[in-house]
Structure formats: structure tokens, C-alpha cells
Amino acid sequence: MRVSEIVSLLEQRYPPEWAEDWDRVGFVLGDPGATVSRVLLAVDCDPAVVEEAERAGAELVFTHHPLLLRGVSTLAPTTYKGRIVHRMIRAGIALYTAHTNGDVANPGVSDALAGRLGLLEVHPLRSDPRAPERGHGRVGRLPEPMTLAAFARHAADQLHQTAAMVRAAGDPSRPVRTVAVSGGSGDAFLADATRAGVDAYLTADLRHHPAQEHLANGGPALVDVTHWASERPWLDDVAAFLRAEAGVQTIVSDVDTSPWVLLEGNDS
């Protein structure tokens, strides 16, 4: 298929108008008329991912996070983003991004996360009033209850491994039956998790004070995973969609683009 045809398929599944106003999604660079036989999917577009795409012979890179989210005044090859753009253009690789429009889609980022954890009877944590089947985050139940400590271990086992550990806040022996999840940075939905009445809320990038106040106010237990690990499962779903609808080969990148690469602990 041509780049423009794959863009059309992706925008039917993840319409750009579903994205937040501040977001920058859609077709970023490349020749719309170029043919595509292989797509590489990644959470971020960084030099390691571009190198992987070159080695794999991918003509299109699909990412969750926008490369050009914030305004830039130059794409000179002396800048970080400029080097990436120039390298992709030289290699004939197009770039497409679905970010918050992928978050709220059904199925979307949090559906994939819920599926990886084995949650059942999944529905949105914060629904879109105009389309209740869509929205941010997901709520579901575990097939069998487990303690918070066991659920944290389950999350660590089921999600892709990163240098950082899974963290949990709350009573380790607390029974967990119902769970809310949100791929990516999810402390904006702490109140939603409380209102949902779940036993635990799993997301990424939780901050000290919001988490502390949430627990003090009686909110559900918290499980904090890395941003990359919480969003990586969705790429498998998008890859399956592209194989079925576009007939292209897909490679899902396991390059961990988390900035944290070393974990040290106190052995005493």
C-alpha cells in the first residue's frame, strides 16, 4: 500500500479529532505516494528506533508519542530532533503518530494494558460523554482476587521488562479484585479511580504528593509502572490491525525508550 492509504486506515481507526487540543498527531513526514511493505511500531521516535527501522527495511514508522509535540524553531541537523528528521528523510522512512486519540479509542492503549493484565468486563474509567464506549483509562476485574503484593508481582511478570521496578502503595495484604488502569502518565485520573470504587489503580509516572494525598483520602491502592511498559502492549494491537487491513509486514520495537537505565538499591 501507499503511505497515504495507510494514513487513511489509521485515521479511520484513530481519528485525529479525538486527540486533545494540545496534542500533535497524524502524518508527520514522508512521501504520501511512497509504497509501504513493512511498518515498524514504537512508543517513541528516537535514534535507536530509527536505526532499527533502517535495519529492518521499514518504510513507515508508527509511534505513540509525537516527535514534534512542542514547537520548534528549527530542524537543523545540529539539533536532536533535526537529526532524526533528516535521517528519516534520507532513508525514505515516513512517520505517523497516534497519541491521545489512541488513548481514548476503543480498543486503545488502556484496553491493551487491561488485556495484558487479564482484566475482565472492561469499560472506560472516564467516558467520553458523546461516546460512552470511548474514553480515558479502563476498569475491569481480575479472574481471581489476589493481594496487592501479588498483583504488583503479576504486573511485573505480564508487562515488558524495564530497568525500573514496579512500585506499589497501600497495604500489601489488601485484597485486589477490581482494577483501574491508564496507560502513560495517569495521576490526572486518581479521582476517577476513587469514584470507580476499585481496589487498585495501575498507571505510570505517579508523583509523590498526589499519591500521598490520594491514599490519605481513602483512595484505592496504587501500582506504578514505567511509562514505556504501560504503553508498549498497545503496539501489538496496532500491528495486528495493519497486518489485517493493510496487508503489510509489521515489526514491534522492544527498544526500551525509558530514560531510566540503572536501578540501584540499599542492600543493608
N, C-alpha and C positions, 0 to 999 in steps of 0.2 A: 504494500500500500504506500501511498504518498504521505508525507508528513502532514499535509493539510487534512487528509482523510482520517488519520489517527487523532489529530487535534479535534476534529468534529465528533468522533466517537467519545473521546474523553469529556468533551464539553456537554454532551448529552447525558453522560453519567454523573458528572460533577460540574453542573452549570456555574460559570464564574459569578453569576449574580447571587449565588448562595454565600459567597465569601464575605467576610467582614469588610467594612468600608476602608479600613486601614491596610488591608491585605493587598498583595500584588500577585495575582495568579494568572495562569494561562500560558500561551505561547510566548517564549522569551527570546529565542534566537534560532536561526537556521533557515534553510530554503524550503518554503512550503511545498515546492514541487519535487523535492528530492524523494527518492524511493527509500523505504524502510523495510528491512527484513529482520532486524534484531533490535530490541529495546533493552536498555539497562535501567533498572529501577533502584533508587536510593533515597534515603532520608534527606541527605544534603548533597549539594553540588560543590565538592571541594576537589583539590588537585588529585588526591588519591582515587576518588570516584571517576574523574575524567580519565586518568591513566588506565583504570580498569576498563572503562568503556572503549578506549583506543585498543587495548589488548584483545578485547572480545569482538571487535569489529562492529560495535553498536553504532547505528546511525542516529539514534534518538536516546536521550537520557530523560527519564521521568523522575522528578523529585517531589518530595512533600514540602520541604522548606524552600521558600523563594531565595534565589541568589541575590536578587536586587530588591529586597524588601524595603530598604531605606534609600532615599535619594542619594545619588552620587553625581559629582560634577565632572567626572572623567572616567573613561575606561581605558586609560593609557596602560600599556603593558608593564609599566613600572609599578602598578598598583595590584593588590591581591586579586580583586575581582576582575580587573582588566586582564591580568594574565590568564585567568580561567576562560574568559570570553574569547580572547584571541586564540587560545589553544583549541577551543572547541570549533571555532570558525575554520581554522587551518585544517583540522581533522575532518571537517564536514559533518559535525555532530550537532543535531538540533537539541533544544532544551524546552521542556514543558513542565509546569508546576501546578499542582492542586494542593492547596493548604487548608484554610478554614472551610472551604467548600467541600473538601474531603472529610473534614472533621464532622460536619453535620449531616453528611449523606447517609443514606440507609440502603445498602450496607456502607459503612465508612470506617474511619480509623478506630473508633471505640468499639465497634462491632467485632473487628478483628481481634482487638485486645481481649474482649469478653470471651470470644471463641477460644482463644489460646488458653484462657484460664478455665474453660469448661463450664461457663455460666449458662444457665437455662432460663427460658422465659424472659428474654432480654427486651428492654424497652428504653427509650431515651430518659436521661437524667433531667435535662432541661429541654423540653419540647419546643419546637417552632410553633407558635400559636396558629399560623396559617397552614401548617403541615405537621400534625402531631406525630407522624411516624418518623420525622427527622428531628435533629437537634443535637445538642452537645452531650457527651458522656452517655453511658449506658448503665442500667441497673439490671441485675439478674440474681439468681440463686445458685448456690453450689449443689451438686447432686447429693452430697452428704455433708453435714456440718463438720467443721474442724476448728481447732483453737486458732487464735490469731498467730501464734508462733508457727503452727503447722501451715497456715495459709501463706505466711511470708515465705516459708521454705518452698511451698508449692509454686508461688510466683517466681522465685529464683530458678526453680527447675524448668518451668514452662517457657519463660522468656529467654531471649538471646542473651548470652553471657557478655558482661562488660566488666571493666576494671573495678568499678564501684559496686558496693553491695546493695542489696535490698534492705531498706530500713523500715521498722515498724514502730508505731507509737500507740500506747494503750496497754491494757493488762494482757500479757502474753497468753494467759489461760482463758481469755474471753472467748466464748463460742461465736463462730462466724458462720452464718447461714446465708445472709443476703449481702451482696457486694455492689457498690457503685464503682465504676471505672471511668477514667478520662485519659485518653492518650495525650501526651505532651504536658505542658505546664497547666496544672489543674486546680491551683488554690482559689481561683475565681469561683469554683463550684463547691466550695466547702459547705456553704449554707444549703445548697441544693441537696447535698448528700445527707445533711442533718434532717431536712424536711422529708426526704425519702424514707427515713427510718431504717436505713441499712445498718448492718453490724460493722462493716468496714468499707473504707474508701481507698482505692488504689489509683495513684496518679504519679506524676513526676514533678520535680523541682519545688517541692514544698519548702516554705521558708519558716524560720524559727518562730517568730512571733505569731503569724496567722495560725500555725499548727498548735502552738501552745494555747492560744485563746480558744480555738475550736474545741480542744479537748476539755479545757476548763469549763466550757459552756455545755458540756454533755454530749458533744458530737461523737460520731462513730469513730472507731479505731482507724488509724491511718497506716497505709503502706506506701512507701515512697520508692520508686524505681527510677532508673535513668531515663532521660528524655528519649534518647535513641531507642532503647529497648522497648519503651511503651508504644512507639510508632512503627517499628520495624515489621510487626506482623501484618499490617495493612498492605504492605508492598506485595505480599504473596497473593492477596485478593485481586489487586490491580493487575498483576501479571497474568493471573488466570483469565481475567476479563479480556485482556489484549490478545492472548492466545486464541480465545474462543471467537472473538468478534473481528479481530484484525488479521488473524492467521499469521502472526509474526512470532519469531523466537523471542524468549524473554530470559534475562539474567537478573536475579535479585541480588543486589550487593549486600554483602555482610561486612563491609568495611565499617567498623565502629567509628562514627564521626563524633562521638562524645569527646569533649576536650580533656576529660579526666582519664589519665592513663596509668596512674600509680596509686595503690592503696596501701597505706602503712597503718599499723595498729600498735597499741601498747600491750606487750606480752606479759607485763607484770600483773 
